Amino acid sequence: MSALLDSLRIADLPPHAEAFRAEVKAFLAEHLPPLPPHVRARSWLAFDAEFSRRLAQRGWVGVTLPRRYGGAELDAFSRFVLVEELLAVGAPVGAHWIADRQSGPLILTFGSEAQKAHYLPRICRGEIFFGIGMSEPNAGSDLAAVGSRAERTENGWRLNGRKLWTTNGHECDYAIALVRTSGSAADRHAGLSQFIVDLRLPGVTVRPIVDLTGDAHFAEMFFDDVQLAEDALIGEEGQGWQQVTAELAFERSGPERIYSSIVLLDAWLAWLRAGGDAERHLETLGRFASQLATLRQMSIAVTARLAASESPVVEAALVKDIGTEFEQAIPAAVEAALGADPAQPVDDELLRTAAFVSHMAPTYSLRGGTREILRGMIARGLGLR
Amino acid sequence: MFADAIATLLSRHCTPAVVRAIEAGASPRPLAAAIAEAGFHELLAPEAQGGAAAPWDEFFDVVRLCGARAVPLPLPQTLAARALVPPGQALPEGLLTFSPHLVRAADGALHAAHVPFARTADHVLGVLDDGIVLLPVAGARMQPSGVHRSLAASLQWPGAAAQVLAGADAALLGPLGALLHAGLLAGALERVFELTMAHANDRVQFGKPIGKFQAVQHQLAVMAEQVAMARTAAQRGFGRGHTLPSWAACAVAKARTSEAAQTIASIAHAVHGAMGITEEHDLQLHTRRLHEWRIAHGSESYWHRELGRRFLDSPLPLAADFARSLC
């Protein structure tokens, strides 16, 4: 059997992580804003600084960061449980999401002591929020084609360029941008570096992008002669590609890659329980339950690799690809079910939830790496490339 | 460790040629005897009864191996029967299989439709009047389904043949039969994936191995995902330690492996081209089983429906909570 499949060893959540679940459920019972399903369906896209600060006060932002930087120093298993419970109810976790998941761990791994001391405690207090600065108009799947550029000045760097699809960029305080510091796009993975960009600096313009649901979750960032201090560089100059690869492993490996449509599934289930034609849909319900139960196990297997300080890049890609397929199957099936009998009209709230999820579902297999990119990575992991 | 020992034995005694011969009607006795003499039937039996008291995670590896090698005997069922019946309840020597469905006709005769491995089993366990009964294959009228080379067959006995096994959990026989097939499927799915990978690396068209083409690579990536998911569900279904698997774990395992069987068989044959459907190529030994085992003891349609009913009736407030309760 291939080494790739063998490396997805089955793993259990340790008892301390399961015990932690009760604490999270109790917190949510008290603090989850009473929002209707179509709003909760936005979950990690929804920016709610107030909710993030309440979580931070409880010690649950930057949860894997060391205590000396204000983190909770929880292991990857406990973070899995926290994230799973937050997503399961569609908590509005978007404000701190990126910092908790990837910017914080990136700064911890590659940052200087001064950078860690400067950013991490504020992340953990829910005072500063981060965005991702990877995609550009001409660098989507081909991330190495980024054209934004930082040039050395006497006392730092001058940044020019443009970043796209930054989730909640217009609400964030900082973005970590992958830009070219030497050579040209032809140099591919060489000559790239990462910078922590303060989005309030002169020369930074952030414009929200209205999407087909009427929301503006994504943003476009313009950098015009932005003067960055020397210490805006994170990690090593020229090591941006290696750093961003590690960052993407954090981005892809979490349970958010199986729970994106879960609020819709629960809303539909509630409707069926309340007298919808459930008999007709038992098989669909059972399929989703068996898929979710199994995908969870696969996600825990990836988490176990993270907990062992490994970087399960290909395994994470595999679970993400099959996970998003499940996430996209939910709105597809629910939409068909809602129109299964014109004589039985559906309530508006369920319809709004289904519509929102259906409209956003195509992004599930775009964000964090498209289906085609992920399958290419799996093929490489199988030794085909 | 048990799996390694059985693997060694199977490489000698259960070659693809032996599988083909038994399917074609040769006696399964020599292969069955080699396995029985090595003492493997008592793998799950308690130590007090001369068994090895192997944990279920090791049993999973054995069942997976039986699936990967297309072992034409009901070895998983024979082993699992030792865990299903209460200690002290003697089971006959020889190979046992499980009947997915057993009914008594108006004239008192017992009918078991499409019993997996009926052609190579010595005895059948089935559920009758809420109890587990033991029936000898020798006393049955056997009717093959007519599916080419299938080892399954329908069996019929006069009513008096049934011996009741007191104290065994009758409700678990069906789910356990399904779980064993999930384990067999997990092994067969992996084997089919291996064969397909090997073919994609060997077969040259347009001047390079077809595995170098992106369209084929993406198909193989999908296979890898499906195999990984099926194996996870099956492995989780068997669990670990010495506890009998739960109904829910069996249901998830059979549903996931059965649904994957269709996808994997389809991609495997697409990648193999026409070569894959020949009798000569080993692929057919495994893909015929994928289709048969998908149906045996309930396809994904059955288990999804059963799971769906429990999901609907569950008092748990969240889908995530229900999914977590399953395994």
Interface residues (C-beta under 8 A of the other chain):
Chain A: M1 S2 L4 L5 L8 I10 E84 E85 L87 A88 V89 Y259 I262 L265 D266 L269 L272 R273 A278 H281 L282 E283 T284 L285 G286 R287 F288 A289 S290 Q291 L292 A293 T294 L295 R296 Q297 M298 A301 L318 D321 I322 E372 L374 R375 G376 I378 A379 L382 L384 R385
Chain B: E190 F193 E194 M197 A200 N201 G211 K212 Q214 Q217 H218 L220 A221 V222 A224 E225 Q226 V227 A228 M229 R231 T232 A233 Q235 R236 A251 V252 A255 R256 E259 E300 S301 W303 H304 R305 E306 L307 G308 R309 F311 L312 L318 A319 A320 D321 F322 A323 R324 L326 C327
